C-alpha cells in the first residue's frame, strides 16, 4: 500500500467525522430551550421513595413548597395525598439536613396534620 492509498481511505473518514460533529453542534445550539435541560422555573425533587412490591412504590415529591404522596406503579402514577407540613420541616427538607427516611418523614407529616 502506498501513502496515497492510505490518504484516500482516511480523507473521507475525516470529512464525514467533521460533518457529524458540525451537525451535532448545530443541533445543540439551535434546539428548543428546556429540552434535555433542567427547567429552573419550577423546583421539583423526590424527597423519598419506598418500595412496596416489585415495580410499585410510594414516593414523597416536593414541588415548590408542597409535598405530595404519590403511588407509582408500572402503568400509572396516582396522587394519594397532599401533605401539609410546617415551614421548619420544609426548610430542613430543602437543605437536606433531614435524613431521607420515608417512614420517619411520613410519620412526622401525619403528626403535623
SEKOLLO-99038 format. One record per atom (N, C-alpha, C, CB): residue in one letter; x, y, z. Coordinates in steps of 0.02 Angstrom, whole numbers. Glycine has a CB too. Layout:
// SEKOLLO-99038
[atom "A",[X,Y,Z]] ...
END
This chain:
// SEKOLLO-99038
[atom "X",[42,-59,0]] [atom "X",[0,0,0]] [atom "X",[44,62,0]] [atom "X",[-47,0,60]] [atom "X",[26,106,-42]] [atom "X",[63,169,-45]] [atom "X",[31,221,1]] [atom "X",[66,195,-118]] [atom "X",[66,275,12]] [atom "X",[39,328,56]] [atom "X",[-22,361,25]] [atom "X",[93,380,70]] [atom "X",[-27,362,-41]] [atom "X",[-87,391,-72]] [atom "X",[-148,348,-60]] [atom "X",[-75,401,-147]] [atom "X",[-139,283,-56]] [atom "X",[-196,238,-42]] [atom "X",[-222,249,29]] [atom "X",[-175,164,-51]] [atom "X",[-176,257,76]] [atom "X",[-196,270,146]] [atom "X",[-231,338,150]] [atom "X",[-134,268,194]] [atom "X",[-205,386,114]] [atom "X",[-235,453,114]] [atom "X",[-306,450,85]] [atom "X",[-192,502,73]] [atom "X",[-316,411,33]] [atom "X",[-383,403,3]] [atom "X",[-432,369,51]] [atom "X",[-378,363,-62]] [atom "X",[-408,327,95]] [atom "X",[-451,294,144]] [atom "X",[-468,339,203]] [atom "X",[-418,229,169]] [atom "X",[-420,377,226]] [atom "X",[-428,418,286]] [atom "X",[-465,483,272]] [atom "X",[-361,432,317]] [atom "X",[-453,513,215]] [atom "X",[-483,578,200]] [atom "X",[-560,577,202]] [atom "X",[-461,601,131]] [atom "X",[-595,530,171]] [atom "X",[-668,529,177]] [atom "X",[-692,518,249]] [atom "X",[-697,475,133]] [atom "X",[-656,478,286]] [atom "X",[-674,466,356]] [atom "X",[-668,531,396]] [atom "X",[-629,412,387]] [atom "X",[-616,570,386]] [atom "X",[-608,633,420]] [atom "X",[-662,683,400]] [atom "X",[-539,663,405]] [atom "X",[-679,686,336]] [atom "X",[-730,732,313]] [atom "X",[-798,715,343]] [atom "X",[-735,731,236]] [atom "X",[-815,651,345]] [atom "X",[-879,630,374]] [atom "X",[-881,644,449]] [atom "X",[-891,554,362]] [atom "X",[-825,632,484]] [atom "X",[-822,646,556]] [atom "X",[-832,720,570]] [atom "X",[-755,623,585]] [atom "X",[-800,763,532]] [atom "X",[-807,835,541]] [atom "X",[-879,857,528]] [atom "X",[-758,873,495]] [atom "X",[-910,829,476]] [atom "X",[-979,846,461]] [atom "X",[-1026,824,517]] [atom "X",[-1001,813,395]] [atom "X",[-1015,765,545]] [atom "X",[-1057,741,600]] [atom "X",[-1050,785,662]] [atom "X",[-1039,669,618]] [atom "X",[-990,804,679]] [atom "X",[-980,849,736]] [atom "X",[-1011,917,724]] [atom "X",[-905,856,752]] [atom "X",[-1009,941,662]] [atom "X",[-1041,1005,644]] [atom "X",[-1117,1001,652]] [atom "X",[-1024,1024,573]] [atom "X",[-1147,947,630]] [atom "X",[-1219,938,637]] [atom "X",[-1237,933,711]] [atom "X",[-1243,875,599]] [atom "X",[-1199,896,750]] [atom "X",[-1212,891,822]] [atom "X",[-1208,959,855]] [atom "X",[-1162,843,854]] [atom "X",[-1159,999,837]] [atom "X",[-1151,1066,866]] [atom "X",[-1212,1109,848]] [atom "X",[-1087,1099,840]] [atom "X",[-1234,1106,785]] [atom "X",[-1293,1146,764]] [atom "X",[-1356,1124,801]] [atom "X",[-1303,1139,689]] [atom "X",[-1366,1060,810]] [atom "X",[-1425,1035,845]] [atom "X",[-1425,1058,917]] [atom "X",[-1428,958,842]] [atom "X",[-1368,1054,950]] [atom "X",[-1365,1076,1019]] [atom "X",[-1376,1152,1025]] [atom "X",[-1297,1057,1050]] [atom "X",[-1348,1188,979]] [atom "X",[-1353,1261,982]] [atom "X",[-1423,1287,968]] [atom "X",[-1304,1292,934]] [atom "X",[-1456,1258,920]] [atom "X",[-1521,1284,898]] [atom "X",[-1580,1241,920]] [atom "X",[-1521,1290,824]] [atom "X",[-1570,1193,965]] [atom "X",[-1626,1154,989]] [atom "X",[-1670,1197,1034]] [atom "X",[-1601,1090,1026]] [atom "X",[-1732,1175,1044]] [atom "X",[-1779,1213,1085]] [atom "X",[-1754,1217,1156]] [atom "X",[-1850,1180,1083]] [atom "X",[-1757,1276,1187]] [atom "X",[-1733,1282,1256]] [atom "X",[-1776,1241,1304]] [atom "X",[-1733,1356,1278]] [atom "X",[-1744,1212,1353]] [atom "X",[-1779,1173,1403]] [atom "X",[-1780,1098,1389]] [atom "X",[-1849,1197,1409]] [atom "X",[-1772,1078,1326]] [atom "X",[-1771,1007,1311]] [atom "X",[-1702,980,1329]] [atom "X",[-1787,994,1236]] [atom "X",[-1702,929,1372]] [atom "X",[-1639,899,1392]] [atom "X",[-1604,938,1446]] [atom "X",[-1595,893,1334]] [atom "X",[-1632,994,1466]] [atom "X",[-1602,1034,1520]] [atom "X",[-1653,1041,1576]] [atom "X",[-1580,1105,1494]] [atom "X",[-1628,1053,1635]] [atom "X",[-1673,1061,1692]] [atom "X",[-1705,1130,1688]] [atom "X",[-1635,1052,1759]] [atom "X",[-1770,1131,1694]] [atom "X",[-1807,1194,1693]] [atom "X",[-1801,1226,1762]] [atom "X",[-1882,1183,1673]] [atom "X",[-1771,1285,1766]] [atom "X",[-1758,1316,1830]] [atom "X",[-1817,1354,1858]] [atom "X",[-1699,1363,1824]] [atom "X",[-1872,1358,1822]] [atom "X",[-1930,1395,1845]] [atom "X",[-1969,1358,1899]] [atom "X",[-1975,1412,1788]] [atom "X",[-1972,1292,1896]] [atom "X",[-2009,1252,1944]] [atom "X",[-1961,1206,1980]] [atom "X",[-2066,1211,1909]] [atom "X",[-1965,1206,2046]] [atom "X",[-1923,1164,2087]] [atom "X",[-1960,1099,2103]] [atom "X",[-1901,1200,2152]] [atom "X",[-1934,1043,2076]] [atom "X",[-1964,977,2089]] [atom "X",[-1908,931,2113]] [atom "X",[-1999,948,2024]] [atom "X",[-1921,896,2168]] [atom "X",[-1872,847,2192]] [atom "X",[-1907,790,2227]] [atom "X",[-1822,881,2240]] [atom "X",[-1877,732,2223]] [atom "X",[-1903,672,2256]] [atom "X",[-1872,671,2326]] [atom "X",[-1887,606,2216]] [atom "X",[-1915,676,2377]] [atom "X",[-1891,678,2445]] [atom "X",[-1871,607,2467]] [atom "X",[-1945,706,2493]] [atom "X",[-1915,559,2454]] [atom "X",[-1901,491,2474]] [atom "X",[-1945,443,2435]] [atom "X",[-1912,482,2549]] [atom "X",[-1923,381,2429]] [atom "X",[-1961,330,2394]] [atom "X",[-1959,266,2435]] [atom "X",[-1933,318,2322]] [atom "X",[-2016,232,2437]] [atom "X",[-2022,169,2474]] [atom "X",[-2051,117,2428]] [atom "X",[-2067,178,2538]] [atom "X",[-2017,60,2420]] [atom "X",[-2041,8,2375]] [atom "X",[-2088,-38,2413]] [atom "X",[-1981,-33,2346]] [atom "X",[-2149,-44,2387]] [atom "X",[-2199,-88,2417]] [atom "X",[-2194,-159,2391]] [atom "X",[-2270,-60,2404]] [atom "X",[-2190,-164,2325]] [atom "X",[-2184,-228,2290]] [atom "X",[-2141,-214,2229]] [atom "X",[-2255,-258,2270]] [atom "X",[-2122,-266,2192]] [atom "X",[-2084,-252,2130]] [atom "X",[-2125,-207,2084]] [atom "X",[-2066,-317,2094]] [atom "X",[-2095,-153,2062]] [atom "X",[-2124,-104,2016]] [atom "X",[-2183,-66,2047]] [atom "X",[-2147,-139,1954]] [atom "X",[-2187,-63,2113]] [atom "X",[-2239,-24,2148]] [atom "X",[-2207,14,2205]] [atom "X",[-2297,-70,2173]] [atom "X",[-2216,80,2204]] [atom "X",[-2181,123,2252]] [atom "X",[-2228,175,2282]] [atom "X",[-2122,157,2219]] [atom "X",[-2210,200,2340]] [atom "X",[-2238,261,2368]] [atom "X",[-2182,312,2367]] [atom "X",[-2267,250,2442]] [atom "X",[-2197,371,2342]] [atom "X",[-2145,422,2338]] [atom "X",[-2171,487,2367]] [atom "X",[-2123,433,2266]] [atom "X",[-2128,522,2403]] [atom "X",[-2141,589,2426]] [atom "X",[-2105,636,2378]] [atom "X",[-2118,600,2501]] [atom "X",[-2144,680,2346]] [atom "X",[-2116,725,2296]] [atom "X",[-2130,796,2319]] [atom "X",[-2146,712,2226]] [atom "X",[-2077,837,2319]] [atom "X",[-2083,907,2338]] [atom "X",[-2086,949,2275]] [atom "X",[-2023,930,2383]] [atom "X",[-2141,986,2266]] [atom "X",[-2150,1031,2210]] [atom "X",[-2159,1101,2240]] [atom "X",[-2211,1011,2165]] [atom "X",[-2110,1145,2225]] [atom "X",[-2109,1212,2255]] [atom "X",[-2113,1206,2331]] [atom "X",[-2168,1255,2228]] [atom "X",[-2169,1225,2362]] [atom "X",[-2174,1222,2435]] [atom "X",[-2226,1172,2459]] [atom "X",[-2190,1291,2463]] [atom "X",[-2242,1122,2419]] [atom "X",[-2291,1072,2437]] [atom "X",[-2260,1002,2431]] [atom "X",[-2354,1077,2392]] [atom "X",[-2285,956,2473]] [atom "X",[-2263,887,2471]] [atom "X",[-2322,844,2450]] [atom "X",[-2235,864,2540]] [atom "X",[-2311,799,2401]] [atom "X",[-2363,755,2377]] [atom "X",[-2342,682,2389]] [atom "X",[-2376,767,2302]] [atom "X",[-2390,641,2412]] [atom "X",[-2379,570,2418]] [atom "X",[-2407,538,2355]] [atom "X",[-2413,540,2483]] [atom "X",[-2364,505,2317]] [atom "X",[-2384,476,2253]] [atom "X",[-2378,400,2256]] [atom "X",[-2341,504,2195]] [atom "X",[-2427,366,2228]] [atom "X",[-2423,295,2217]] [atom "X",[-2400,283,2146]] [atom "X",[-2492,260,2231]] [atom "X",[-2346,247,2138]] [atom "X",[-2316,237,2072]] [atom "X",[-2314,163,2057]] [atom "X",[-2244,268,2068]] [atom "X",[-2344,144,2000]] [atom "X",[-2341,75,1977]] [atom "X",[-2313,75,1906]] [atom "X",[-2411,41,1979]] [atom "X",[-2310,17,1877]] [atom "X",[-2282,10,1810]] [atom "X",[-2323,48,1758]] [atom "X",[-2278,-64,1791]] [atom "X",[-2389,55,1770]] [atom "X",[-2432,84,1719]] [atom "X",[-2462,152,1738]] [atom "X",[-2486,37,1704]] [atom "X",[-2454,174,1800]] [atom "X",[-2486,237,1819]] [atom "X",[-2451,269,1878]] [atom "X",[-2559,225,1836]] [atom "X",[-2467,334,1886]] [atom "X",[-2445,372,1943]] [atom "X",[-2508,406,1971]] [atom "X",[-2389,425,1925]] [atom "X",[-2522,394,2036]] [atom "X",[-2583,420,2066]] [atom "X",[-2566,463,2127]] [atom "X",[-2630,363,2087]] [atom "X",[-2601,519,2133]] [atom "X",[-2594,562,2191]] [atom "X",[-2634,531,2248]] [atom "X",[-2617,635,2177]] [atom "X",[-2601,514,2301]] [atom "X",[-2635,484,2359]] [atom "X",[-2655,539,2407]] [atom "X",[-2590,433,2394]] [atom "X",[-2609,585,2421]] [atom "X",[-2625,638,2470]] [atom "X",[-2576,695,2461]] [atom "X",[-2622,610,2542]] [atom "X",[-2601,755,2472]] [atom "X",[-2558,814,2477]] [atom "X",[-2545,824,2551]] [atom "X",[-2590,877,2443]] [atom "X",[-2483,822,2571]] [atom "X",[-2465,827,2642]] [atom "X",[-2454,899,2662]] [atom "X",[-2404,785,2658]] [atom "X",[-2481,917,2719]] [atom "X",[-2469,984,2747]] [atom "X",[-2413,977,2798]] [atom "X",[-2533,1014,2779]] [atom "X",[-2358,1013,2786]] [atom "X",[-2303,1013,2834]] [atom "X",[-2287,1085,2851]] [atom "X",[-2241,976,2806]] [atom "X",[-2258,1095,2910]] [atom "X",[-2242,1163,2931]] [atom "X",[-2179,1187,2895]] [atom "X",[-2233,1166,3007]] [atom "X",[-2168,1252,2898]] [atom "X",[-2113,1283,2861]] [atom "X",[-2044,1258,2885]] [atom "X",[-2116,1359,2868]] [atom "X",[-2038,1242,2949]] [atom "X",[-1974,1219,2975]] [atom "X",[-1954,1152,2944]] [atom "X",[-1978,1212,3052]] [atom "X",[-2002,1104,2939]] [atom "X",[-1987,1040,2908]] [atom "X",[-1974,1049,2834]] [atom "X",[-2045,992,2918]] [atom "X",[-2010,1094,2802]] [atom "X",[-2000,1106,2730]] [atom "X",[-1930,1133,2717]] [atom "X",[-2053,1155,2704]] [atom "X",[-1906,1179,2759]] [atom "X",[-1839,1206,2751]] [atom "X",[-1786,1154,2763]] [atom "X",[-1829,1266,2797]] [atom "X",[-1797,1109,2812]] [atom "X",[-1747,1057,2825]] [atom "X",[-1744,1008,2768]] [atom "X",[-1763,1021,2891]] [atom "X",[-1801,996,2734]] [atom "X",[-1800,952,2676]] [atom "X",[-1762,986,2619]] [atom "X",[-1872,935,2654]] [atom "X",[-1774,1050,2610]] [atom "X",[-1742,1087,2555]] [atom "X",[-1666,1089,2564]] [atom "X",[-1769,1157,2550]] [atom "X",[-1644,1095,2624]] [atom "X",[-1572,1100,2637]] [atom "X",[-1539,1032,2644]] [atom "X",[-1560,1141,2699]] [atom "X",[-1579,979,2648]] [atom "X",[-1550,912,2652]] [atom "X",[-1525,894,2721]] [atom "X",[-1495,905,2603]] [atom "X",[-1544,931,2773]] [atom "X",[-1521,915,2840]] [atom "X",[-1555,854,2868]] [atom "X",[-1532,975,2886]] [atom "X",[-1616,842,2847]] [atom "X",[-1655,787,2875]] [atom "X",[-1637,722,2839]] [atom "X",[-1730,801,2870]] [atom "X",[-1637,667,2876]] [atom "X",[-1625,602,2845]] [atom "X",[-1683,586,2799]] [atom "X",[-1615,548,2899]] [atom "X",[-1669,562,2739]] [atom "X",[-1721,548,2690]] [atom "X",[-1752,479,2701]] [atom "X",[-1693,553,2619]] [atom "X",[-1770,464,2763]] [atom "X",[-1803,401,2778]] [atom "X",[-1877,410,2768]] [atom "X",[-1786,378,2851]] [atom "X",[-1907,371,2724]] [atom "X",[-1976,379,2704]] [atom "X",[-2023,371,2764]] [atom "X",[-1994,329,2650]] [atom "X",[-2015,319,2802]] [atom "X",[-2062,304,2856]] [atom "X",[-2060,359,2909]] [atom "X",[-2044,236,2889]] [atom "X",[-2001,381,2928]] [atom "X",[-1995,434,2979]] [atom "X",[-2026,499,2954]] [atom "X",[-1922,445,2998]] [atom "X",[-2012,517,2892]] [atom "X",[-2040,578,2865]] [atom "X",[-2116,574,2860]] [atom "X",[-2010,593,2796]] [atom "X",[-2142,518,2838]] [atom "X",[-2214,509,2830]] [atom "X",[-2249,513,2898]] [atom "X",[-2230,442,2796]] [atom "X",[-2219,483,2949]] [atom "X",[-2249,486,3017]] [atom "X",[-2249,558,3042]] [atom "X",[-2209,441,3066]] [atom "X",[-2194,595,3031]] [atom "X",[-2192,664,3055]] [atom "X",[-2242,708,3017]] [atom "X",[-2121,693,3049]] [atom "X",[-2252,694,2953]] [atom "X",[-2301,733,2914]] [atom "X",[-2372,718,2938]] [atom "X",[-2294,717,2839]] [atom "X",[-2385,656,2956]] [atom "X",[-2452,639,2981]] [atom "X",[-2465,670,3050]] [atom "X",[-2461,563,2985]] [atom "X",[-2413,675,3092]] [atom "X",[-2421,705,3158]] [atom "X",[-2437,780,3152]] [atom "X",[-2357,695,3199]] [atom "X",[-2412,813,3100]] [atom "X",[-2423,885,3092]] [atom "X",[-2492,901,3065]] [atom "X",[-2371,913,3046]] [atom "X",[-2532,852,3050]] [atom "X",[-2600,865,3023]] [atom "X",[-2643,901,3071]] [atom "X",[-2633,801,3004]] 
END
